[in-house]
Structures are given as structure tokens and as C-alpha cells.
């Protein structure tokens, strides 16, 4: 009779274990299917950022419910487990204040939506493409293929620039010309270069500004607009095209000149020039003082 009781207990224990395993398996399958379905539905209404976050909440929420059911099937008292989990949560909360701050910052970012997955952002000196937006941090891939993890708390406190938020961007070309050049002529040349470049947009129209008088040049700014995906190519082609156009028109791009002055009391020092063949020829002494 004792053997029958032990055998019945073993059968009942095995049955509970099997039911718990089935609950865990069903929970995994249901959580996966439900989270994927919710992700596809949310993608139609919100961005990938919110859809991904919503998918993770559904997945882990459903899986936690099935895990609780499996533990109950195994005979665990959920009330005691919940009480222990509450105490553990308080202890972990005090021990991980930084994580809690990042979590709260992540919730603020979910509501604010300053960027989405796939955007290119700049945070301080770091610029890269957003790979994922999690509750604790944001993962970036820089242009030199480096992986960067930035805590959400840092994003909230630091100035953030989204480089791909809008469809068009403006490129400011800063150039200096010699004082002898005509500003109107320089403007005509720059506008002609912009018209010949297919990457420049006609609307908004290019903007020409005279910034002021520099130490050795007239400082100008020529601003042109382009599609954001063409920004880098436009910047490279415009510099090359402006240099070639200035050379063709005879427009001088000056560089700073330096005069050596040794003082009115000091005697002039000799200047020696070297011929192309490498022979040195002494020249008459000249004073560089003014």
C-alpha cells in the first residue's frame, strides 16, 4: 500500500511538472506571436521606436503571467513570492539609482520622441546612426563602424542634434576673396556654380551673405539647400567646383601674409635667395621694417 501511495505521489508530481512545462511552452509561443502581431499593428500608426518598445512590454508581460501560472502549478505560494519580490525590488531600487534614473529618462524620451531608429544624431562629440532605443540606453553605430552605448540620463541632460529629422539640409560655404575683387562678380560666379550643380535645390533659393572685412580677405557665406541624403556629396562637389570657377575667373582666394619686423633700432638683416639650380646668390641687404 505504501508503494501505491508513493507511486501515486510520483505520478501527481510528474503531472504537475508536465503541466508547468506545457504552460511555459505555451507562454513562450503565445508571447512571441502576440508581440509580433502587436509590432506589425503598431508600425502602421507609430514609429519603429514605440512599436519595438510596445512589443517588448507585451512579450515580457505575457511570459511573466505564464511563468507565474507554472510556479503555481508546481505548488509555490505566489503571495509569499510576491512579498519577497517586493522586498527585493526595494533593495534593488536603492542599489541601482542610476538605472532607475535611466529608466525614467527613457520613459520621458518615449513621450517626447526626439529621434527614431535609423536617424543620425549627434550627442556631444559622438555622431552615429541609432540602432536601438531601450529603456536604459540608446545604441549608436558611428560612421567609422563603432558601437556606442549612451545612457538615457545623458540624453536628457545633453544637447542632442537630429541630423536626419527633416528632408532637406542647408550647406554653408564660407569663402574669402581678396580685397581687390568685386563682390557682385563673386556672387554671380557662386550662383552660377550652384545652378550647374544638380544636387542644389532651387527652392529654397541659395543665400548670399557678406560677413565682413577680415584680416586679409572679404569674408562671404554662400548657403545652398539639398536633400539630406545628398549633403556629403554636395559639400565635396561644391568646394571643388568653386575653386575651379574662381581659378577660371581669376578670383583670388588670399591667405594671411606675415611681415617680420625686428624693431627700428635693429640693423636690417640680409636676405639670401636660392636659384632653381640650387646655387645661392647673395642679394643686397633689405630692411623688412616699415
C-alpha positions in Angstrom: 0.0 0.0 0.0 2.9 2.4 0.8 4.3 1.6 -2.6 1.0 2.6 -4.2 0.8 5.9 -2.3 4.4 6.7 -3.3 3.7 5.8 -6.9 0.5 8.0 -6.9 2.5 10.9 -5.4 5.2 10.5 -8.1 2.6 10.4 -10.8 0.9 13.5 -9.4 4.3 15.3 -9.2 5.2 14.3 -12.7 1.8 15.5 -13.9 2.3 18.9 -12.2 5.8 19.2 -13.8 4.4 18.4 -17.2 1.6 20.9 -16.9 4.0 23.6 -15.7 6.3 22.8 -18.7 3.3 23.0 -21.0 2.4 26.3 -19.5 5.9 27.7 -20.0 6.0 26.4 -23.6 2.5 27.8 -24.4 3.5 31.1 -22.8 6.6 31.4 -24.9 4.7 30.7 -28.1 1.8 33.0 -27.3 4.0 35.8 -26.1 6.1 35.6 -29.3 3.1 35.6 -31.6 1.3 38.3 -29.7 4.3 40.6 -29.6 5.0 40.2 -33.3 1.4 40.9 -34.2 1.3 43.9 -32.0 4.5 45.2 -33.6 3.1 45.0 -37.1 -0.1 46.7 -36.0 1.8 49.5 -34.1 4.1 50.1 -37.0 1.2 51.4 -39.1 0.3 54.1 -36.5 3.6 55.0 -34.7 7.3 54.7 -35.5 9.6 51.8 -35.1 10.8 53.1 -31.7 7.3 52.9 -30.0 6.4 49.7 -31.8 9.6 48.0 -30.6 9.0 49.1 -27.0 5.4 48.0 -27.1 6.4 44.6 -28.5 8.9 44.1 -25.6 6.3 45.0 -23.0 3.7 42.6 -24.4 6.3 39.8 -24.7 7.6 40.0 -21.2 4.2 40.7 -19.6 2.6 37.6 -21.1 5.6 35.5 -20.4 5.6 36.6 -16.7 1.9 35.6 -16.4 2.6 32.1 -17.7 5.6 31.8 -15.5 3.5 32.7 -12.5 0.9 30.1 -13.5 3.6 27.5 -13.9 5.0 28.2 -10.5 1.5 28.0 -9.0 1.1 24.6 -10.7 4.3 23.5 -9.1 2.8 24.3 -5.7 4.6 27.6 -4.9 2.7 30.2 -2.9 2.5 33.3 -5.1 1.7 35.5 -2.2 5.0 34.7 -0.5 6.8 35.1 -3.8 5.2 38.5 -4.4 6.1 39.7 -0.9 9.7 38.6 -1.4 9.8 40.2 -4.8 8.6 43.5 -3.3 11.3 43.5 -0.7 13.9 42.6 -3.4 12.6 45.4 -5.6 13.0 48.0 -2.9 16.6 46.7 -2.2 17.5 46.7 -5.8 16.0 50.2 -6.3 18.2 51.7 -3.6 21.2 49.8 -5.0 20.6 50.9 -8.6 19.5 54.6 -8.5 21.4 55.2 -11.8 19.4 52.5 -13.6 16.2 54.0 -12.2 17.2 57.4 -13.4 17.9 56.0 -16.9 14.6 54.2 -16.8 12.6 57.3 -16.0 14.6 59.3 -18.6 13.8 56.6 -21.2 10.0 57.0 -20.4 10.4 60.7 -21.0 12.1 60.1 -24.3 9.3 57.7 -25.4 6.8 60.5 -24.9 9.0 63.2 -26.5 10.2 61.2 -29.5 13.3 63.4 -30.4 14.5 60.7 -32.8 13.7 57.2 -34.1 15.6 54.1 -35.1 17.6 54.8 -38.2 18.1 58.5 -37.6 21.5 60.0 -37.4 22.1 62.0 -34.2 24.9 64.0 -32.7 25.4 64.0 -28.9 28.4 66.0 -27.8 31.3 64.8 -30.0 29.6 61.5 -30.9 27.7 61.2 -34.2 26.1 58.0 -35.4 23.0 56.1 -36.6 20.5 54.9 -34.0 20.4 51.1 -33.8 18.0 50.7 -30.9 16.2 52.7 -28.2 15.9 50.8 -25.0 14.6 51.8 -21.5 18.1 52.2 -20.1 20.2 53.3 -23.1 20.4 54.1 -26.8 22.8 52.2 -29.1 24.5 54.0 -31.9 26.8 53.0 -34.8 29.3 55.7 -35.7 30.4 56.3 -39.3 33.7 54.5 -38.6 31.6 51.4 -37.6 32.0 51.7 -33.8 29.3 50.6 -31.3 28.4 53.3 -28.8 26.0 53.0 -25.8 24.7 56.2 -24.4 22.6 56.2 -21.1 19.2 57.8 -21.4 20.0 60.1 -18.5 22.9 61.6 -20.6 20.5 62.1 -23.5 18.1 64.1 -21.3 20.8 66.3 -19.9 22.8 66.9 -23.0 22.1 68.9 -26.2 21.0 66.5 -28.9 21.0 67.2 -32.6 19.0 65.1 -35.1 20.7 65.4 -38.4 18.1 63.5 -40.4 14.8 64.7 -38.9 13.9 66.9 -41.8 14.1 66.0 -45.5 16.4 68.8 -46.6 19.6 70.4 -45.1 21.5 73.6 -45.7 25.2 73.7 -46.5 27.0 76.9 -45.6 30.0 77.5 -47.8 32.4 80.0 -46.2 34.9 81.6 -48.5 37.2 84.6 -48.5 38.3 86.7 -51.5 40.9 89.4 -52.0 40.0 93.0 -51.3 40.5 93.9 -55.0 37.7 91.5 -56.1 34.2 92.7 -56.9 31.6 91.3 -54.6 28.9 91.3 -57.3 31.2 89.4 -59.6 31.9 86.8 -56.9 28.2 86.4 -56.2 27.5 85.8 -59.9 30.1 83.1 -60.0 28.9 81.4 -56.9 25.3 81.4 -58.1 26.4 80.0 -61.5 28.2 77.2 -59.8 25.1 76.4 -57.7 22.9 76.4 -60.8 25.2 74.0 -62.6 25.2 71.6 -59.6 22.2 69.1 -59.9 22.3 68.5 -56.1 21.4 72.1 -55.3 17.7 72.8 -54.8 16.1 75.8 -56.5 13.7 76.2 -53.6 14.7 77.3 -51.0 16.9 79.6 -53.1 20.6 80.0 -52.4 21.5 82.7 -49.9 24.5 85.0 -50.3 25.8 87.0 -47.3 28.7 89.4 -46.9 30.0 88.6 -43.4 32.5 91.5 -43.1 36.1 92.5 -43.5 38.7 90.0 -42.4 42.4 90.5 -41.8 43.4 89.6 -45.4 40.1 88.9 -47.2 36.5 89.8 -47.7 34.5 87.1 -45.8 31.5 85.7 -47.6 28.9 83.0 -46.9 27.0 81.2 -49.7 24.2 78.9 -48.3 22.6 76.3 -50.5 19.9 73.6 -49.8 19.9 69.9 -50.8 18.2 66.6 -49.9 19.6 65.2 -46.7 20.9 62.1 -48.4 23.0 64.2 -50.8 24.5 66.5 -48.1 28.0 65.0 -48.0 28.3 64.7 -51.8 27.1 68.3 -52.2 29.7 69.6 -49.7 32.5 67.8 -51.6 31.5 68.8 -55.1 30.8 72.5 -54.2 34.3 73.1 -52.8 35.9 71.6 -55.9 33.5 73.5 -58.3 34.0 76.9 -56.5 37.8 76.5 -56.6 37.8 75.7 -60.3 35.4 78.6 -61.1 37.5 81.1 -59.1 40.6 80.0 -61.0 38.8 80.3 -64.3 37.5 83.8 -63.5 40.8 85.0 -61.9 39.3 85.5 -58.5 41.9 85.3 -55.8 41.4 83.4 -52.6 44.0 85.1 -50.3 46.0 83.6 -47.5 47.4 85.5 -44.5 50.7 87.3 -45.1 53.2 87.8 -42.3 55.8 90.7 -42.1 58.9 90.2 -40.0 59.7 93.4 -38.0 62.8 93.5 -35.8 62.4 97.0 -34.5 63.6 100.4 -35.5 66.9 100.2 -33.6 67.9 96.8 -35.0 70.0 96.8 -38.2 68.4 95.3 -41.3 69.3 91.6 -41.8 70.4 90.2 -45.2 68.1 88.1 -47.3 69.6 85.3 -49.4 67.8 83.8 -52.3 68.4 80.4 -53.9 68.3 79.9 -57.6 66.4 76.9 -59.2 69.7 75.1 -59.8 70.4 75.2 -56.1 73.2 77.8 -56.2 73.0 80.5 -53.6 73.2 84.1 -54.6 73.7 86.9 -52.1 71.2 89.7 -52.6 71.6 93.3 -51.3 70.5 93.8 -47.7 67.0 94.9 -47.3 65.1 96.0 -44.3 61.7 94.4 -43.6 60.8 97.1 -41.2 58.1 99.6 -42.1 
